[in-house]
């Protein structure tokens, strides 16, 4: 799968999603693979039953207990980002969003 939306273009937090061909096997927390999926509205992937599909099964991580970080309330991160619940990776300009992602990088879907 390829994506059209990029994350934080022109910043140190950038993830180039439009050049990424996703096989859903990379699942590191706070990495660009998860970020590209969430930003582009993909919250799960189940490989096709057709022979030869070499993609992995993947589900967006559900953040259950985000910790507040450096004075920022991070409770808004609870969820996967789907349907307005949790971090949908849309905001990369606010310091609060980036700080919350940094403070919760072990359980977050979005890059900081």
Secondary structure as UniProt FT lines:
FT   TURN            9..10
FT   TURN            12..13
FT   TURN            18..19
FT   TURN            29..30
FT   HELIX           32..39
FT   TURN            40..41
FT   STRAND          44..45
FT   TURN            51..52
FT   STRAND          58..59
FT   TURN            70..71
FT   HELIX           75..77
FT   HELIX           82..84
FT   HELIX           95..103
FT   TURN            104..107
//
